[in-house]
């Protein structure tokens, strides 16, 4: 199935979860994730099933001055 992750179209297997999508990015905590503009708590990443056309955003904080 096709989903959009951080504005890039990606192919994932049917039944993929938000955790699977995040794993493609190889990001390290802390980060926040949303599906279709809805924040998903970390405890729900592995239970949140994705559907074709879903839009996933993974946001990593930036520090500095």
matplotlib code that plots the C-alpha trace (Angstrom):
import matplotlib.pyplot as plt

x = [0.0, 1.1, 1.4, 3.0, 5.7, 7.1, 5.9, 7.5, 5.4, 6.4, 5.3, 4.4, 3.0, -0.7, -1.3, 1.7, 1.5, 2.7, 5.7, 6.6, 6.6, 8.7, 11.2, 11.8, 13.1, 15.5, 14.8, 15.9, 13.7, 12.5, 10.0, 6.3, 4.2, 0.8, -1.4, -3.6, -2.8, -3.9, -1.2, -0.6, 0.9, 4.0, 2.2, -0.2, 2.4, 2.5, -1.3, -2.1, -2.8, -2.1, -4.4, -3.6, -3.2, -2.6, -0.3, 2.3, 4.3, 7.3, 8.6, 12.0, 12.7, 15.4, 17.6, 20.1, 20.2]
y = [0.0, 3.6, 6.0, 9.4, 9.7, 13.2, 14.3, 11.3, 8.5, 5.1, 1.6, -0.5, -4.0, -4.4, -4.4, -2.1, 0.0, 3.4, 1.7, 0.1, 3.5, 5.1, 2.3, 3.3, 6.7, 5.3, 8.2, 8.3, 9.5, 12.1, 12.5, 12.9, 11.1, 11.9, 10.1, 12.3, 15.2, 13.3, 12.9, 9.3, 8.6, 6.4, 3.6, 3.3, 3.3, -0.5, -0.8, 2.0, 0.3, 2.4, 2.5, 3.3, 7.1, 7.8, 10.7, 10.1, 12.9, 12.3, 15.4, 15.6, 18.6, 20.9, 22.6, 25.4, 29.1]
z = [0.0, -0.6, 2.3, 2.5, 5.2, 5.9, 2.4, 0.6, -0.9, 0.4, -0.2, 2.9, 3.3, 3.9, 7.6, 8.3, 11.5, 12.4, 14.1, 10.8, 9.1, 11.8, 11.5, 7.8, 9.0, 11.6, 14.0, 17.6, 20.5, 21.3, 18.4, 17.9, 15.3, 13.7, 11.2, 9.1, 11.4, 14.5, 17.2, 18.1, 21.6, 21.5, 23.3, 20.3, 17.5, 17.2, 17.3, 14.9, 11.5, 8.4, 5.3, 1.7, 1.3, 5.0, 5.7, 8.4, 10.0, 12.3, 13.9, 15.7, 17.9, 16.9, 19.5, 19.3, 19.5]

ax = plt.figure().add_subplot(projection="3d")
ax.plot(x, y, z, "-o")
ax.set_aspect("equal")
plt.show()
